[in-house]
Amino acid sequence: MQPGMKQFLSAILGVYTLSSSLTFAQTDSTRQQTAEVTVAGFVDAYYAYDFNKPATSYRQPFLYNHNRHNEFNLNLGLVKVGIEHSRYRANLALQTGTYPNDNYAAEPGTLKNIFEANVGIALSRTGNLWLDAGVFASHIGFESAISLDNWTLTRSLLAENSPYFLTGAKLSYQPHEAWQLQVLVLNGWQRIQRLPGNSLPSFGTQVNYSPAEAVVLNWSTFIGTDDPDTTRRMRYFNNFYGQFQLSPRVGLIAGFDVGVQQRTQHSSSYDAWLSPVLIARYTFTDNWAAALRAEYYQDPTGIIIRTGTPNSFKTAGVSMNLDYTPVPNMAWRIEGRWLNSRDRLFERGSSFVADNIFIVTSLAVRFGKSVED
């Protein structure tokens, strides 16, 4: 071998050895990091009384939380195991209660018991870019299935009739502490298992901006279909909300959902639905708070809520709740709610009426602990 070639190969080998050493040092450092394993749970027990006295305990087909009349029941009970590491994360949560029975009715078998099941990997060293896949909470709206996270005990009409959960993959990016961005590829509109006969994935986006601690502005979207290929109608949905802490005691949430869907396959005509909501919350002390909600939901062609009545679903509502929180992870809550519809939608004895008044009370607790991996 020529001396020059020998020196060249030696230099290449030296660079490779140095880079390998640095890589292995980084890998070893990452491997030696301790992952935090969290075991947590949530229980929400409730009692609801509907003054219309429906013939069965099941109350309304468009409500999925606290939806049993005149009986004590479990809205949601779940146990969750989470793993958190600088390079990866994972969550598995199993659930039971009337909420999964109602809201996961389209899912077969034991899939109804999956509240969350996902795994993620960090795509940047700084941890501001993540790829997650599996079943995860929806990026749409300001209310979740965990009642302690919400200002009102029952969920708003727009929350009950937009996805609570989604299945697919999402890319999350936080370029600045004030901004959070997401792009999602999904199995469909609130589905774990994809609709049989549908080969088209759905998509979603989220832009969340918090310029100050007291202000959150959000825009979330869904683009896809909830039909098989043979009758495919495209659906385009937008969710907007702003959350404002006006003072240490007064908070305000303003939300607005609007969606359109093709009337028929390949049609240039679209049907629309919309829903505005306004919630004001007043905190009396560390232990006591109250919230007042005004809302409206209009779905004149029954895209989301089918009624079979002349005006379909055009319903306004007002509610007020009082919360007692003796410790931060527990609350006793009571809420009164009135709904008024254009058509007679609410069962009362053997007939139907346009108004529905009911009260709900709930005891909810969240618990958890962490262990090192």
BELVEN-V774210 format. One record per residue. N is the residue number from 0. SS is DSSP state (H for helix, E for strand, C for the rest). NEAR is the number of other ideal C-beta (glycine too) atoms within 12 Angstrom. D_CENTER is the distance of its C-alpha to the mean C-alpha in whole Angstrom. Layout:
BEGIN
n:N ss:SS near:NEAR d_center:D_CENTER
n:N ss:SS near:NEAR d_center:D_CENTER
END
This chain:
BEGIN
n:0 ss:C near:9 d_center:67
n:1 ss:C near:8 d_center:67
n:2 ss:H near:9 d_center:67
n:3 ss:H near:10 d_center:65
n:4 ss:H near:11 d_center:62
n:5 ss:H near:12 d_center:63
n:6 ss:H near:13 d_center:61
n:7 ss:H near:14 d_center:59
n:8 ss:H near:15 d_center:57
n:9 ss:H near:15 d_center:58
n:10 ss:H near:14 d_center:56
n:11 ss:H near:14 d_center:53
n:12 ss:H near:14 d_center:53
n:13 ss:H near:14 d_center:53
n:14 ss:H near:14 d_center:50
n:15 ss:H near:14 d_center:48
n:16 ss:H near:14 d_center:49
n:17 ss:H near:14 d_center:47
n:18 ss:H near:14 d_center:44
n:19 ss:H near:15 d_center:44
n:20 ss:H near:14 d_center:44
n:21 ss:H near:14 d_center:42
n:22 ss:H near:14 d_center:39
n:23 ss:H near:14 d_center:40
n:24 ss:H near:14 d_center:40
n:25 ss:H near:17 d_center:36
n:26 ss:H near:14 d_center:35
n:27 ss:H near:13 d_center:37
n:28 ss:H near:14 d_center:35
n:29 ss:H near:20 d_center:32
n:30 ss:H near:16 d_center:33
n:31 ss:H near:14 d_center:34
n:32 ss:C near:19 d_center:31
n:33 ss:C near:16 d_center:29
n:34 ss:C near:21 d_center:26
n:35 ss:E near:22 d_center:24
n:36 ss:E near:22 d_center:23
n:37 ss:E near:25 d_center:21
n:38 ss:E near:19 d_center:21
n:39 ss:E near:28 d_center:18
n:40 ss:E near:26 d_center:17
n:41 ss:E near:36 d_center:16
n:42 ss:E near:29 d_center:18
n:43 ss:E near:41 d_center:17
n:44 ss:E near:29 d_center:20
n:45 ss:E near:37 d_center:21
n:46 ss:E near:28 d_center:24
n:47 ss:E near:37 d_center:23
n:48 ss:E near:26 d_center:26
n:49 ss:E near:35 d_center:27
n:50 ss:C near:23 d_center:30
n:51 ss:C near:29 d_center:30
n:52 ss:C near:21 d_center:31
n:53 ss:C near:29 d_center:29
n:54 ss:C near:16 d_center:31
n:55 ss:C near:16 d_center:29
n:56 ss:C near:21 d_center:26
n:57 ss:E near:24 d_center:23
n:58 ss:C near:37 d_center:23
n:59 ss:C near:36 d_center:21
n:60 ss:C near:24 d_center:19
n:61 ss:C near:35 d_center:17
n:62 ss:C near:36 d_center:15
n:63 ss:C near:37 d_center:13
n:64 ss:C near:43 d_center:13
n:65 ss:C near:48 d_center:17
n:66 ss:C near:35 d_center:18
n:67 ss:E near:31 d_center:22
n:68 ss:C near:31 d_center:25
n:69 ss:C near:22 d_center:28
n:70 ss:E near:22 d_center:27
n:71 ss:E near:19 d_center:25
n:72 ss:E near:31 d_center:22
n:73 ss:E near:26 d_center:19
n:74 ss:E near:42 d_center:16
n:75 ss:E near:43 d_center:14
n:76 ss:E near:31 d_center:16
n:77 ss:E near:36 d_center:15
n:78 ss:E near:24 d_center:17
n:79 ss:E near:30 d_center:16
n:80 ss:E near:27 d_center:18
n:81 ss:E near:29 d_center:18
n:82 ss:E near:26 d_center:20
n:83 ss:E near:26 d_center:20
n:84 ss:C near:25 d_center:23
n:85 ss:C near:24 d_center:24
n:86 ss:C near:28 d_center:24
n:87 ss:E near:26 d_center:22
n:88 ss:E near:29 d_center:19
n:89 ss:E near:29 d_center:17
n:90 ss:E near:30 d_center:15
n:91 ss:E near:26 d_center:16
n:92 ss:E near:33 d_center:14
n:93 ss:E near:25 d_center:16
n:94 ss:E near:36 d_center:15
n:95 ss:E near:25 d_center:17
n:96 ss:C near:34 d_center:17
n:97 ss:H near:34 d_center:17
n:98 ss:H near:40 d_center:13
n:99 ss:H near:34 d_center:13
n:100 ss:H near:24 d_center:17
n:101 ss:H near:29 d_center:16
n:102 ss:H near:36 d_center:12
n:103 ss:C near:32 d_center:13
n:104 ss:C near:19 d_center:17
n:105 ss:C near:25 d_center:17
n:106 ss:C near:27 d_center:17
n:107 ss:C near:15 d_center:20
n:108 ss:H near:11 d_center:22
n:109 ss:H near:15 d_center:20
n:110 ss:H near:23 d_center:17
n:111 ss:H near:25 d_center:16
n:112 ss:H near:26 d_center:16
n:113 ss:E near:30 d_center:14
n:114 ss:E near:38 d_center:11
n:115 ss:E near:36 d_center:11
n:116 ss:E near:29 d_center:14
n:117 ss:E near:33 d_center:14
n:118 ss:E near:25 d_center:17
n:119 ss:E near:29 d_center:18
n:120 ss:E near:24 d_center:21
n:121 ss:E near:25 d_center:22
n:122 ss:C near:18 d_center:24
n:123 ss:C near:17 d_center:26
n:124 ss:C near:12 d_center:28
n:125 ss:C near:15 d_center:26
n:126 ss:C near:21 d_center:23
n:127 ss:C near:19 d_center:21
n:128 ss:E near:23 d_center:21
n:129 ss:E near:32 d_center:18
n:130 ss:E near:25 d_center:18
n:131 ss:E near:33 d_center:15
n:132 ss:E near:26 d_center:15
n:133 ss:E near:29 d_center:14
n:134 ss:E near:37 d_center:11
n:135 ss:E near:38 d_center:8
n:136 ss:E near:31 d_center:4
n:137 ss:C near:34 d_center:3
n:138 ss:C near:38 d_center:6
n:139 ss:C near:38 d_center:6
n:140 ss:C near:41 d_center:7
n:141 ss:C near:36 d_center:8
n:142 ss:C near:39 d_center:7
n:143 ss:C near:30 d_center:5
n:144 ss:C near:38 d_center:7
n:145 ss:C near:34 d_center:9
n:146 ss:H near:40 d_center:12
n:147 ss:H near:30 d_center:14
n:148 ss:H near:23 d_center:11
n:149 ss:C near:37 d_center:11
n:150 ss:C near:41 d_center:15
n:151 ss:C near:46 d_center:15
n:152 ss:C near:43 d_center:16
n:153 ss:C near:43 d_center:15
n:154 ss:C near:47 d_center:12
n:155 ss:C near:45 d_center:13
n:156 ss:H near:44 d_center:14
n:157 ss:H near:44 d_center:12
n:158 ss:H near:39 d_center:9
n:159 ss:H near:38 d_center:10
n:160 ss:C near:40 d_center:11
n:161 ss:C near:46 d_center:9
n:162 ss:C near:45 d_center:6
n:163 ss:C near:38 d_center:4
n:164 ss:E near:39 d_center:5
n:165 ss:E near:40 d_center:8
n:166 ss:E near:36 d_center:11
n:167 ss:E near:35 d_center:14
n:168 ss:E near:27 d_center:15
n:169 ss:E near:33 d_center:14
n:170 ss:E near:28 d_center:16
n:171 ss:E near:33 d_center:15
n:172 ss:E near:25 d_center:18
n:173 ss:E near:24 d_center:19
n:174 ss:E near:16 d_center:23
n:175 ss:E near:14 d_center:23
n:176 ss:C near:14 d_center:22
n:177 ss:C near:17 d_center:21
n:178 ss:E near:21 d_center:19
n:179 ss:E near:28 d_center:16
n:180 ss:E near:26 d_center:16
n:181 ss:E near:35 d_center:14
n:182 ss:E near:25 d_center:15
n:183 ss:E near:35 d_center:14
n:184 ss:E near:25 d_center:16
n:185 ss:E near:41 d_center:14
n:186 ss:C near:35 d_center:15
n:187 ss:C near:36 d_center:14
n:188 ss:C near:40 d_center:12
n:189 ss:C near:41 d_center:10
n:190 ss:C near:33 d_center:12
n:191 ss:C near:35 d_center:14
n:192 ss:C near:21 d_center:17
n:193 ss:C near:30 d_center:18
n:194 ss:C near:28 d_center:20
n:195 ss:C near:15 d_center:24
n:196 ss:C near:15 d_center:26
n:197 ss:C near:26 d_center:23
n:198 ss:C near:17 d_center:24
n:199 ss:C near:25 d_center:22
n:200 ss:C near:23 d_center:19
n:201 ss:E near:34 d_center:16
n:202 ss:E near:30 d_center:15
n:203 ss:E near:40 d_center:13
n:204 ss:E near:30 d_center:14
n:205 ss:E near:33 d_center:12
n:206 ss:E near:27 d_center:15
n:207 ss:E near:32 d_center:14
n:208 ss:E near:23 d_center:18
n:209 ss:E near:21 d_center:19
n:210 ss:E near:15 d_center:23
n:211 ss:E near:13 d_center:23
n:212 ss:C near:12 d_center:22
n:213 ss:C near:17 d_center:21
n:214 ss:E near:21 d_center:20
n:215 ss:E near:27 d_center:16
n:216 ss:E near:26 d_center:16
n:217 ss:E near:31 d_center:14
n:218 ss:E near:29 d_center:14
n:219 ss:E near:38 d_center:11
n:220 ss:E near:31 d_center:13
n:221 ss:E near:41 d_center:13
n:222 ss:E near:26 d_center:16
n:223 ss:E near:36 d_center:18
n:224 ss:E near:33 d_center:19
n:225 ss:C near:31 d_center:18
n:226 ss:C near:26 d_center:22
n:227 ss:C near:17 d_center:24
n:228 ss:H near:15 d_center:27
n:229 ss:H near:16 d_center:29
n:230 ss:H near:19 d_center:28
n:231 ss:C near:24 d_center:25
n:232 ss:C near:30 d_center:24
n:233 ss:E near:30 d_center:22
n:234 ss:E near:36 d_center:19
n:235 ss:E near:27 d_center:18
n:236 ss:E near:42 d_center:15
n:237 ss:E near:30 d_center:14
n:238 ss:E near:38 d_center:12
n:239 ss:E near:31 d_center:14
n:240 ss:E near:37 d_center:14
n:241 ss:E near:27 d_center:16
n:242 ss:E near:31 d_center:16
n:243 ss:E near:25 d_center:20
n:244 ss:E near:22 d_center:22
n:245 ss:C near:18 d_center:25
n:246 ss:C near:13 d_center:27
n:247 ss:C near:15 d_center:26
n:248 ss:C near:17 d_center:26
n:249 ss:E near:21 d_center:24
n:250 ss:E near:28 d_center:21
n:251 ss:E near:28 d_center:20
n:252 ss:E near:37 d_center:16
n:253 ss:E near:27 d_center:17
n:254 ss:E near:41 d_center:15
n:255 ss:E near:30 d_center:16
n:256 ss:E near:42 d_center:14
n:257 ss:E near:29 d_center:17
n:258 ss:E near:38 d_center:17
n:259 ss:E near:27 d_center:20
n:260 ss:E near:32 d_center:22
n:261 ss:E near:25 d_center:25
n:262 ss:C near:18 d_center:27
n:263 ss:C near:17 d_center:29
n:264 ss:C near:17 d_center:29
n:265 ss:C near:12 d_center:31
n:266 ss:C near:15 d_center:31
n:267 ss:C near:11 d_center:31
n:268 ss:C near:15 d_center:30
n:269 ss:E near:20 d_center:26
n:270 ss:E near:24 d_center:25
n:271 ss:E near:24 d_center:22
n:272 ss:E near:35 d_center:20
n:273 ss:E near:30 d_center:18
n:274 ss:E near:40 d_center:17
n:275 ss:E near:26 d_center:18
n:276 ss:E near:42 d_center:17
n:277 ss:E near:31 d_center:19
n:278 ss:E near:40 d_center:18
n:279 ss:E near:29 d_center:21
n:280 ss:E near:30 d_center:21
n:281 ss:E near:24 d_center:24
n:282 ss:E near:22 d_center:25
n:283 ss:C near:17 d_center:28
n:284 ss:C near:14 d_center:29
n:285 ss:C near:14 d_center:27
n:286 ss:C near:16 d_center:26
n:287 ss:E near:21 d_center:26
n:288 ss:E near:30 d_center:24
n:289 ss:E near:29 d_center:23
n:290 ss:E near:36 d_center:21
n:291 ss:E near:27 d_center:22
n:292 ss:E near:38 d_center:19
n:293 ss:E near:28 d_center:21
n:294 ss:E near:36 d_center:19
n:295 ss:E near:28 d_center:20
n:296 ss:E near:41 d_center:19
n:297 ss:E near:31 d_center:21
n:298 ss:E near:36 d_center:21
n:299 ss:C near:23 d_center:25
n:300 ss:C near:28 d_center:25
n:301 ss:C near:25 d_center:22
n:302 ss:C near:35 d_center:20
n:303 ss:C near:36 d_center:17
n:304 ss:C near:32 d_center:19
n:305 ss:C near:17 d_center:22
n:306 ss:C near:28 d_center:25
n:307 ss:C near:15 d_center:28
n:308 ss:C near:22 d_center:30
n:309 ss:C near:15 d_center:32
n:310 ss:C near:20 d_center:29
n:311 ss:C near:25 d_center:26
n:312 ss:E near:36 d_center:23
n:313 ss:E near:28 d_center:24
n:314 ss:E near:39 d_center:23
n:315 ss:E near:26 d_center:23
n:316 ss:E near:40 d_center:22
n:317 ss:E near:28 d_center:23
n:318 ss:E near:37 d_center:21
n:319 ss:E near:28 d_center:23
n:320 ss:E near:35 d_center:22
n:321 ss:E near:29 d_center:24
n:322 ss:E near:33 d_center:22
n:323 ss:E near:23 d_center:24
n:324 ss:E near:24 d_center:23
n:325 ss:E near:15 d_center:26
n:326 ss:E near:15 d_center:25
n:327 ss:C near:12 d_center:22
n:328 ss:C near:19 d_center:20
n:329 ss:E near:23 d_center:21
n:330 ss:E near:36 d_center:21
n:331 ss:E near:28 d_center:23
n:332 ss:E near:37 d_center:21
n:333 ss:E near:29 d_center:23
n:334 ss:E near:39 d_center:22
n:335 ss:E near:29 d_center:24
n:336 ss:E near:41 d_center:22
n:337 ss:E near:26 d_center:24
n:338 ss:E near:37 d_center:23
n:339 ss:E near:24 d_center:26
n:340 ss:E near:31 d_center:26
n:341 ss:C near:22 d_center:29
n:342 ss:C near:23 d_center:30
n:343 ss:C near:21 d_center:30
n:344 ss:C near:36 d_center:27
n:345 ss:E near:34 d_center:27
n:346 ss:E near:25 d_center:29
n:347 ss:E near:22 d_center:32
n:348 ss:C near:13 d_center:35
n:349 ss:C near:10 d_center:36
n:350 ss:E near:14 d_center:35
n:351 ss:E near:20 d_center:32
n:352 ss:E near:22 d_center:32
n:353 ss:C near:24 d_center:30
n:354 ss:E near:25 d_center:28
n:355 ss:E near:36 d_center:26
n:356 ss:E near:25 d_center:26
n:357 ss:E near:35 d_center:25
n:358 ss:E near:27 d_center:24
n:359 ss:E near:41 d_center:22
n:360 ss:E near:30 d_center:22
n:361 ss:E near:39 d_center:20
n:362 ss:E near:28 d_center:21
n:363 ss:E near:37 d_center:18
n:364 ss:E near:27 d_center:19
n:365 ss:E near:26 d_center:18
n:366 ss:E near:20 d_center:20
n:367 ss:E near:20 d_center:21
n:368 ss:E near:16 d_center:23
n:369 ss:E near:16 d_center:24
n:370 ss:E near:16 d_center:27
n:371 ss:E near:13 d_center:28
n:372 ss:C near:18 d_center:29
END
